[in-house]
Amino acid sequence: MQTITHVFIAGSREATAQMLDYARRAVRRAHERGYTIVVGDNPRGVDRAVVNECRRLKTPVIVAGAGNFPRNSGCRHGSYVKVHRDTYRGASGYLLNRYTVRDRWLADTAQVGLFIWNGTSPGTKAGYDYMHGRGKDAHLINFGAEVKA
């Protein structure tokens, strides 16, 4: 029986050309290893670059979002998952932001996470912290300011 490795690639919406190139290279490396990419549906930044590269290479991909269809058009050869907002709740039972829920689902689906961070995006850092906190293999690649401990 063959095990499928899912790699969550996430990153900042406000991404530099260097960050987007890094994301595309990460997709190519995952594709060469036969991994499946899991990614959000943001129409800007790293998510968009990852989806476009998956499309180009026909890399196995799962795009996830909060709506009925992917905002970045997804991949015809892949699949799209609508993550319902009530999938995760805060400690006191309140509903979390729909994109926080989507990112948690992606992190829980993947075995490995690659977070391409501009140094300021709170969502990318929160996704990394969540996946790392779950004891998973998560990597924060900081293209921005020095991380404050």
C-alpha positions in Angstrom: 0.0 0.0 0.0 1.4 3.4 -1.0 1.2 6.3 1.4 0.2 9.7 0.0 2.1 12.7 1.5 0.1 15.9 1.6 2.1 19.1 1.7 0.3 22.3 2.8 1.9 25.3 1.1 0.6 28.6 2.4 1.8 32.2 2.4 1.2 35.9 2.5 -1.2 37.6 0.1 1.3 40.5 -0.1 4.2 38.5 -1.5 7.4 39.6 -3.3 8.5 38.1 -6.6 11.2 36.2 -4.5 8.4 34.7 -2.3 6.3 33.7 -5.3 9.4 32.1 -7.0 10.1 30.1 -3.8 6.5 28.9 -3.8 6.7 27.7 -7.4 10.0 25.9 -6.7 8.4 24.2 -3.6 5.6 22.9 -5.9 8.1 21.6 -8.4 10.0 19.7 -5.6 6.8 18.3 -4.2 5.7 17.3 -7.8 9.1 15.5 -8.4 8.5 13.5 -5.2 5.0 12.5 -6.0 3.4 14.5 -3.2 -0.1 16.0 -3.2 -0.3 19.7 -2.6 -3.0 21.2 -0.3 -3.5 24.9 -0.6 -6.0 27.7 0.1 -8.1 29.4 -2.5 -6.8 33.0 -2.2 -6.8 34.8 -5.5 -3.6 36.7 -4.6 -0.1 36.0 -3.4 1.3 32.6 -2.5 -1.9 30.6 -2.9 -2.4 31.9 -6.4 1.2 31.1 -7.4 0.9 27.6 -6.0 -2.3 26.9 -7.8 -0.9 28.2 -11.1 2.2 26.0 -10.8 0.0 23.0 -9.9 -2.1 23.7 -13.0 1.0 24.0 -15.2 2.6 20.7 -13.9 -0.7 18.8 -13.4 0.5 18.2 -9.8 -2.0 16.4 -7.6 -3.7 19.2 -5.6 -6.5 19.8 -3.2 -7.7 23.5 -3.1 -9.8 24.4 -0.1 -11.9 27.4 0.6 -14.9 28.8 2.5 -17.2 29.3 -0.6 -18.9 27.1 -3.1 -16.1 27.4 -5.6 -12.4 28.4 -5.4 -11.7 32.1 -5.6 -8.5 31.4 -7.6 -10.3 29.1 -10.1 -8.6 25.9 -8.6 -7.3 23.1 -10.8 -9.5 21.0 -13.1 -7.2 18.0 -12.6 -7.4 18.5 -8.8 -10.2 18.7 -6.3 -11.9 21.5 -4.3 -13.1 21.2 -0.8 -15.5 23.7 0.8 -14.6 23.8 4.5 -17.6 24.7 6.6 -17.2 27.4 9.2 -18.5 25.2 12.1 -15.8 22.6 11.5 -13.6 24.3 14.2 -14.7 26.5 17.1 -12.8 28.6 19.6 -12.2 27.5 23.2 -15.5 29.0 24.4 -17.5 27.6 21.5 -17.6 30.7 19.3 -17.2 30.5 15.6 -13.7 31.2 14.2 -13.0 33.3 11.1 -13.8 31.2 8.0 -10.2 31.5 6.6 -8.8 30.4 10.0 -11.1 27.4 9.8 -9.9 26.7 6.2 -6.3 26.9 7.2 -6.7 24.6 10.2 -8.4 22.1 8.0 -5.5 22.3 5.5 -3.0 21.9 8.4 -4.8 18.9 9.8 -5.0 17.3 6.3 -1.3 17.6 5.6 1.7 15.9 7.1 4.1 18.7 6.1 3.6 22.4 6.0 5.6 25.2 4.3 4.6 28.7 5.3 6.1 31.4 3.1 5.9 34.5 5.3 6.4 38.2 4.5 7.3 38.8 8.2 4.0 40.6 9.0 1.1 38.5 7.8 -0.8 37.3 10.9 -2.7 34.6 9.1 0.4 32.9 7.7 2.1 32.9 11.1 -1.0 31.7 12.8 -1.2 28.8 10.4 2.4 27.9 11.0 1.9 28.1 14.8 -1.2 25.9 14.6 0.4 23.2 12.6 3.6 23.3 14.7 1.5 23.1 17.8 -0.2 20.0 16.5 3.3 18.4 16.4 3.5 18.3 12.6 6.5 19.0 10.4 6.0 22.7 9.8 8.5 25.2 8.3 8.2 29.0 8.5 10.3 30.6 5.7 10.6 34.3 6.7 11.2 36.7 3.8 10.4 39.7 6.0 11.5 41.3 9.3 13.3 39.4 12.0 10.9 37.1 13.9 10.4 38.4 17.5 10.4 35.7 20.1 
